[in-house]
Amino acid sequence: MTRHNRNVAAWLQARGWRQGYDGLWRSEALGISTGLTVSEAFSMQNGRDRAAALGDRRRDMAAVEINVGDDWMEAALQAVRESAALRTELTTDDVLDDHPAVPEPHDGRAWGPVMVRAKAEGVLAPTDRMAPSSRRSSNGRRKMIWRSLVCAPPTMATTAAEVAHGT
């Protein structure tokens, strides 16, 4: 057995899977009595873990959203809309920089539901990129970079016209 397969086997065993004499994997917890190959078992368990994590994420985001209140949520969402109209890409740090009057919530995770709402409204789209936070309260953790769907960057013609008119 290769080192990789030993690691996967240990991972599966930690999640309740057992390998039979035939070399196939079964899980009583998942009700899988027919044997699966190690890759099939890994794939199934990984999908189950991901679904559980996403469910936990939705539950936690709903709890945070309830705790911050409607007034803060609407003020933060309006700030995101306004920042997205000005920037082609942004993070929550950019929103806070653009709108210092919007207080930071007691729980920084409250920005998650705000950004998800902005995405649902068609204001933002997630990118696959992250940027380190400049906020001390975030301890330099990486934050998602969002792409604005409502900002039209100036074109060369617009820029030239603005220059010609002194604007």
KATAPE-V134494 format. One line per field, one symbol per residue. phi: phi as a letter, one per 30 degrees, with the letter a starting at -180 (. if undefined). psi: psi as a letter, one per 20 degrees, with the letter a starting at -180 (. if undefined). burial: I if it has 24 or more other C-alpha atoms within 12 Angstrom, else O. Layout:
phi: ???
psi: ???
burial: ???
This chain:
phi: .dedddddddddddcjdbcdddiccbbddciccddbdeddddddddddddddddddddddddddddddidddddddddddeddddcbdbabdddddddbdddddddbedddedddddddddidbbdcccbbddcdddchiddbdcccdccccddddddddddddcic
psi: prgghgggghgghhjjqqprhiiqqqoghikohqqqrghgggggggggggggghghggghhggggghhqhggghgghhgggghhhhqhqrrhggghghmiioqprhoiihhghghgghghikhqpqrjqqqqqiphiikjqpqqpqppjipoqqrhggggghghjk.
burial: OOOOOOOIIOOIIOOOIIIOOOOOIIIOOOOOOOOIOIOOIIOOIOOOOOOOOOOOOOOOIOOIIOOIOOOIIOIIIIIIIIIIIOIIIIIIIIIIOOOOOOOIIOOIIIIIIIIIIIIOOOIIIIOOOOOOOOOOOOOOOOIIIIIIIIIOOOOOOOOOOOOOOOO
